[in-house]
Amino acid sequence: MYHLQQAMGILGGTFDPIHFGHLRTALELYQTLDLAAVKFIPCYQPVHRKLPIASPEQRLAMVRCAIADEPALQCDDCEIQRQGPSYMIDTLEKLREKHPNTPFCLIMGIDALLGFPSWHRYEEILKMAHLVIAHRPHYQLPHTGTVAELLKHRLVHHAIALHDSLAGNILLHPVTALEISATEIRRQIAMGGNPRYLLPDSVYGYVQEHGVYSISHI
């Protein structure tokens, strides 16, 4: 019988740019779910949205700037190193090779959950990871359809279920509601506004130094 390690959080995305909404969600879930860490995994090429404004290397650098002083949060460049379309199932398979006995908790919002059946090989994702759905007040869950069926059979109500098996469960967990938009941050920067207190000063400093979101990009 193998011994399970402490569960690890995984938070993928474009992070264009990373902001306090991402960071606060990750830190809260790290604490309340007793995770070993939360890995931020910037994608190389998103498959469910348009291409980011910042380059993969810039987005990776911004994530590293954002979490440099928080040991609970880690950065993994596996999708950027792999290049091509960033499919989460491929990432989870590679992580499983490195961490065969570690439960993975794939963190996503309600909107991502509702679109989850459109993800590449989504059923196999649930064989590789649990889903942790970070929700805000007044969220709505479907009563019919694929997501409703997944919740019916896989929903758990206590974090211990994430540590007792490698994958397959879905946990809904409230987080602080920080309605921060990366699109709005980019617009503000392009127009000469000051986005301070929406994202870390270190990230804004990087943006300014490298001219990441100039008006020609927006």
C-alpha positions as CSV (number, residue, x, y, z in Angstrom):
1,M,0.0,0.0,0.0
2,Y,1.5,3.3,-1.0
3,H,1.6,6.3,1.3
4,L,-0.1,9.5,0.0
5,Q,1.8,12.7,0.3
6,Q,0.2,16.0,1.3
7,A,-2.1,17.3,-1.5
8,M,-0.8,20.0,-3.8
9,G,-2.8,22.8,-5.5
10,I,-2.5,23.5,-9.2
11,L,-3.6,26.8,-10.7
12,G,-3.3,27.2,-14.4
13,G,-4.1,30.2,-16.5
14,T,-2.7,32.9,-18.8
15,F,-1.9,35.3,-15.9
16,D,-1.9,38.3,-18.3
17,P,-1.1,39.8,-15.8
18,I,-1.3,37.9,-12.5
19,H,-3.2,39.9,-9.9
20,F,-4.4,39.8,-6.4
21,G,-7.5,37.9,-7.3
22,H,-5.3,34.9,-8.4
23,L,-2.9,35.3,-5.5
24,R,-5.5,35.7,-2.7
25,T,-7.5,32.7,-3.9
26,A,-4.3,30.5,-4.0
27,L,-3.2,31.5,-0.5
28,E,-6.6,31.0,1.0
29,L,-7.0,27.6,-0.4
30,Y,-3.4,26.7,0.6
31,Q,-4.3,27.5,4.2
32,T,-7.9,26.2,4.5
33,L,-7.3,23.0,2.6
34,D,-3.9,22.2,4.2
35,L,-2.1,22.0,0.9
36,A,1.6,21.4,0.6
37,A,1.8,24.3,-1.9
38,V,-0.1,25.8,-4.8
39,K,1.7,25.7,-8.1
40,F,1.0,28.5,-10.6
41,I,1.3,27.1,-14.1
42,P,1.3,29.8,-16.8
43,C,0.1,28.4,-20.1
44,Y,2.0,28.7,-23.3
45,Q,-1.0,28.8,-25.7
46,P,-4.5,28.8,-24.3
47,V,-7.1,26.7,-26.0
48,H,-10.3,28.2,-24.6
49,R,-9.5,31.9,-25.1
50,K,-7.7,34.3,-27.4
51,L,-3.9,34.6,-27.2
52,P,-2.5,36.7,-24.3
53,I,-1.0,40.1,-24.9
54,A,2.2,39.4,-22.9
55,S,4.6,36.8,-24.2
56,P,4.9,33.5,-22.4
57,E,8.3,34.6,-21.0
58,Q,6.8,37.8,-19.7
59,R,3.9,36.2,-18.1
60,L,6.2,33.6,-16.5
61,A,8.4,36.4,-15.2
62,M,5.4,38.3,-13.8
63,V,4.3,35.2,-11.9
64,R,7.7,34.8,-10.4
65,C,7.8,38.4,-9.4
66,A,4.4,38.1,-7.7
67,I,5.2,35.0,-5.5
68,A,8.9,35.6,-4.8
69,D,8.3,36.3,-1.1
70,E,5.6,33.7,-0.4
71,P,7.0,30.1,0.0
72,A,3.5,28.6,-0.1
73,L,3.1,29.6,-3.8
74,Q,5.3,28.1,-6.5
75,C,5.8,28.6,-10.2
76,D,6.1,25.8,-12.7
77,D,7.1,26.6,-16.3
78,C,6.3,23.1,-17.7
79,E,3.6,24.3,-20.2
80,I,5.9,27.1,-21.5
81,Q,8.7,24.7,-21.9
82,R,6.5,22.2,-23.7
83,Q,5.1,24.9,-26.0
84,G,2.1,24.3,-28.3
85,P,-1.5,24.3,-27.1
86,S,-1.6,24.0,-23.3
87,Y,-3.8,21.0,-22.4
88,M,-4.2,20.4,-18.7
89,I,-4.3,16.7,-19.1
90,D,-0.8,16.7,-20.6
91,T,0.4,18.8,-17.7
92,L,-1.1,16.5,-15.1
93,E,0.4,13.5,-16.7
94,K,3.8,15.0,-16.5
95,L,3.3,16.1,-12.9
96,R,2.1,12.6,-12.0
97,E,5.3,11.1,-13.2
98,K,7.2,13.4,-10.8
99,H,4.8,13.1,-7.9
100,P,3.2,9.6,-8.1
101,N,1.8,9.6,-4.6
102,T,0.7,13.3,-4.4
103,P,-3.0,14.2,-4.7
104,F,-3.5,17.1,-7.1
105,C,-6.1,19.7,-6.5
106,L,-6.9,21.6,-9.8
107,I,-8.2,25.0,-8.8
108,M,-10.8,26.7,-11.0
109,G,-13.7,29.1,-10.8
110,I,-17.4,28.3,-11.3
111,D,-17.2,29.6,-14.9
112,A,-14.4,27.1,-15.7
113,L,-16.4,24.3,-14.1
114,L,-19.4,25.0,-16.3
115,G,-17.1,24.8,-19.3
116,F,-15.2,21.8,-18.0
117,P,-16.9,19.2,-20.3
118,S,-15.4,21.0,-23.3
119,W,-11.8,20.5,-22.0
120,H,-9.5,18.1,-23.8
121,R,-10.0,14.6,-22.3
122,Y,-11.8,16.1,-19.3
123,E,-12.8,12.7,-18.0
124,E,-9.2,11.7,-17.8
125,I,-8.4,14.9,-15.8
126,L,-10.6,13.6,-13.0
127,K,-8.5,10.4,-13.0
128,M,-5.4,12.6,-12.4
129,A,-6.7,15.3,-10.0
130,H,-9.5,16.5,-7.8
131,L,-11.3,19.7,-8.8
132,V,-11.4,22.5,-6.2
133,I,-14.0,25.1,-7.3
134,A,-13.3,28.5,-5.8
135,H,-16.6,30.2,-5.7
136,R,-18.0,33.6,-4.7
137,P,-21.4,34.5,-3.2
138,H,-24.5,34.0,-5.3
139,Y,-23.0,31.4,-7.6
140,Q,-25.3,29.1,-9.6
141,L,-24.8,25.5,-10.3
142,P,-26.6,23.6,-13.1
143,H,-29.3,21.1,-12.2
144,T,-29.1,19.2,-15.5
145,G,-26.3,18.2,-17.9
146,T,-22.8,16.8,-17.7
147,V,-21.6,19.1,-14.9
148,A,-24.7,18.3,-12.8
149,E,-24.0,14.6,-13.2
150,L,-20.3,15.1,-12.2
151,L,-21.4,16.9,-9.1
152,K,-24.0,14.3,-8.2
153,H,-21.4,11.5,-8.2
154,R,-18.2,13.3,-7.2
155,L,-19.1,16.2,-4.9
156,V,-17.5,16.0,-1.4
157,H,-18.0,18.4,1.5
158,H,-14.8,18.1,3.5
159,A,-11.2,18.8,2.5
160,I,-10.0,15.5,4.0
161,A,-11.4,13.8,0.9
162,L,-8.7,15.6,-1.1
163,H,-6.0,14.0,1.0
164,D,-7.4,10.5,1.2
165,S,-7.2,9.7,-2.6
166,L,-5.1,10.8,-5.6
167,A,-8.0,12.2,-7.7
168,G,-11.6,12.1,-8.7
169,N,-13.4,14.4,-6.2
170,I,-15.0,17.8,-6.6
171,L,-15.0,20.3,-3.7
172,L,-16.7,23.7,-3.7
173,H,-14.9,26.1,-1.5
174,P,-15.7,29.8,-0.8
175,V,-13.0,32.4,-1.3
176,T,-12.8,36.1,-0.8
177,A,-14.6,37.9,-3.6
178,L,-12.0,40.1,-5.4
179,E,-13.6,41.0,-8.7
180,I,-10.3,42.0,-10.4
181,S,-10.1,41.9,-14.2
182,A,-6.8,41.4,-16.0
183,T,-8.5,43.0,-19.1
184,E,-9.2,46.1,-17.1
185,I,-5.7,46.2,-15.6
186,R,-4.2,46.1,-19.2
187,R,-6.6,48.8,-20.3
188,Q,-5.6,51.1,-17.4
189,I,-1.9,50.6,-18.0
190,A,-2.3,51.3,-21.7
191,M,-4.2,54.5,-21.0
192,G,-1.6,55.7,-18.5
193,G,-3.6,54.8,-15.4
194,N,-2.2,53.5,-12.2
195,P,-3.3,49.9,-11.4
196,R,-1.7,49.8,-8.0
197,Y,-3.6,47.7,-5.3
198,L,-5.0,45.5,-8.1
199,L,-1.7,43.6,-8.6
200,P,1.6,43.4,-6.7
201,D,4.0,46.4,-7.0
202,S,6.7,44.0,-8.2
203,V,4.5,42.9,-11.2
204,Y,3.6,46.5,-12.0
205,G,7.3,47.4,-11.8
206,Y,8.1,44.6,-14.3
207,V,5.3,45.8,-16.6
208,Q,6.6,49.4,-16.5
209,E,10.2,48.3,-17.1
210,H,9.4,46.1,-20.1
211,G,6.6,48.1,-21.6
212,V,4.4,45.0,-21.6
213,Y,1.0,46.6,-22.0
214,S,1.6,49.6,-24.2
215,I,-1.4,51.1,-26.0
216,S,-0.3,49.5,-29.3
217,H,-0.9,46.1,-27.7
218,I,-4.5,46.7,-26.4
